[in-house]
């Protein structure tokens, strides 16, 4: 079942018990910005189910020894966006874990704001598949990512 079908068959209010994923400690540590920040997610019915946008303003503190943003930071951004997107499909009492993640790097990043847009492609009872694109401030593709999540 796709995220859209899940919304139609079960209702968004059941699936969005909170937006706890947007406020994860790792997001605060690294500086991820969830766009837009969602307050009272359980009451919001106008938000897309299984979708997230997360940004990271990159500076030299994110650089590897070659003077570019470390690939691990880009992968962490993809992981955060895909995790938030999948987390927003959970029903009350459900949790999840990522069981597989892949990131393909397209171009290097120096100092820029990079933006990860993630969407749940398929969400079944126990397994879900999420896709993500990371772009720079000019809209150029920086990396793509996919992950598989399992509902616990």
N, C-alpha and C positions, 0 to 999 in steps of 0.2 A: 504494500500500500504506500502511495506517495504521501508526502506531508500534507498536500492539499486534500487528498482523500481522507486522511486521518482527521483533519479539521472538520470536514463535512460529516463524517460518520460518528464522531465522538464529541465534537464541540471543543472550542479552543479553551474555554475556562477550565475544563478538567485537565487538559494537558499542561497548562501553565500554572503550576502551583506556586512558583516563585521565579524570580530572575536571579537566584543565588549564584548562578554560574558567571554572571557579569561582574560580580563583586569578589571574585576569588582572590586570595592573598597573592598569588603569583602575578595577577594582573596589576595589583598595586605595586608590587616590588619592581617589576620590569617597566611599568609605565604604559601598559595597554589602555587604550581609550575605547570603550564600547560606544558606538554611535548608532542611534542616540541612546543615552542611558535610559533604561526603562524602569520607572518607578511604578509600584503597584501592578506588576505584570499580570497577576492573577485576575485583576479586574479589567485589564485592557483587552478589548476584543478587536481592535483595529490593527493589530500587529501581525505580520506574517508568521505563521508557524514554521519552525525549522529553518530560520534565517537569522544571520548575524553579520554585522560589520564591525570590525575591530581595527583600530589604527595604532601605529607606533611612530612617534617622532624620533627618528634616528639621528644621532650625533656621533662624534668620534668615540664616545664611551662604548658604543656598540661595535666598534671596528675590530677586525682581526689584524694580524701582523702585516697584511698587505694593504691596509688602509681602506678596506671595504667593510660594510656591515657583515658581521659573522653569520654564516649560514644557519647556525643554531638559533639565532634570534629570529630569522625569517621563518624557520620551522616552528619555533615556539609561537609565533604570531598565527601561523596557519592552524596549529593545534588549538590555540585559544579560541579562534573564530569558529572552527568546526565543532569544538566541544560545546561552546555556547549555543550554536545552532541546534545541535542534537539535544542538548540539555533542555531546550525550550519545547521539545516534543514529549517530554516525560509526563507521566500521570502522577498524581500524589502517591508517595510511598515508593516510587521507582528511583533508581540510581543507574549509573552506567559507567562503563570503562572502555577506553579505546583499546582495541585489540590489534590494530594494524594502522600504520600511517606512512604515507609516501609523500615526498616533496621533490618537485623537479624545478631546478633553478634555471631561469631564462637569461637574466642579466644582473650585473652587480649593482649594488646601491652604495652611495657614498653618504652624504648627509641629506636626508629627505624624509618626508612623512610617507610611510607605506601603509596601504589599506588592504585588509583582507576581507573579502566578501564570501561568506560560506552559506551553502544551502543544502539541506537534507534532500538527497535525490530519492531515496527509498527508505522507509522505516517500517519494519515488520514488528511482530510481537517481541522478538528477542534480538534481532540484528538490524542495524541501520548503516546506510552508506551516505557519506557526506563529501561534497566537492567544494574546493576553495580556489579563488584566484586572488593573487596579491599584485597590486599595481602601485606605481609610484605617483607622485603629485601631478605628473603629466598624463596619467592614464595609461602608461606603458606597462605591459605585463612584466613582472619581476619573477614570479614563481607561481606554480600551481601545486595544489595538494589534494590528496584524497585520504579518507580514513574510513575504517570500519569500526563500529561501536557495538557493544553488547549491553543489553538492558539487564540490570541486576535486581 
